[in-house]
Amino acid sequence: QVQLQESGPGLVRPSETLSLTCSVSGDSLSVYYWSWIRQSPGKGLEWIGYSHYSGSTNYNPSLKSRVTVSLDTSSNQFSLKLTSVTAADTAVYYCARGSQTTIFRPSGQSKTYYFDYWGRGALVTVSS
Amino acid sequence: QSVLTQPPSASGTPEQRVTISCSGSSSNIGSNYVNWYQQLPGTAPKLLIYNNNLRPSGVPDRFSGSKSGTSASLAISGLQSDDEADYYCAAWDGGLNGYVFGTGTKVTVL
């Protein structure tokens, strides 16, 4: 049974760096796209980005300049770092396992990407 | 600002059929696969439909997904009180080179 669990500070000061860790059990980080998603209070879901064992990463263009997602295969954990935070970064942060496949057809390519396992989420508040 | 548009709310009585729409564009739904997530109150989202119309193990066949052009739909048949939740569509967007979620639809069982 795959399980993910977020951990990290629940309060971060404005302009500082938000750091979260996701501990994975029941699976290896050497497959899949290990991802972060967030949800501001009372709002919808926002994809933050992913890291893959191959070294590939991809981030939401609106956050790209401030985000790093990295894997630590020795501890079977992956992490999120978001720099220069403001109150707008207050949210519940979810880690998730992502599956991604690109299908090539004569008419072009189609990509599937979805999250089949999620952590319970960690509320991070940005406030002084 | 989400690029996938859903109605804010939908409702039905028990056993009714409810349909939720998701409108996108050629760079997301029009060229990539659509997924649906269910978020029960106070919990993490759960994958409900992937690759347009496939159900993960354990998801009842009351839930079904479809896609046509740049729009997709989620249908819930035999509506139950346990189905009260927020539902989100999502897809890869080749123009943004990122994953986008819909605005979300709150389903209420009357």
Interface residues (C-beta under 8 A of the other chain):
Chain A: I37 G44 L45 E46 W47 N58 Y59 N60 P61 Y94 S99 G108 Q109 S110 K111 T112 Y113 Y114 F115 D116 W118 G119 R120 G121
Chain B: S2 S31 N32 Y33 N35 Y37 T43 A44 P45 K46 L47 Y50 N51 P56 Y88 A90 W92 G94 L96 N97 G98 Y99 V100 F101 G102 T103 G104
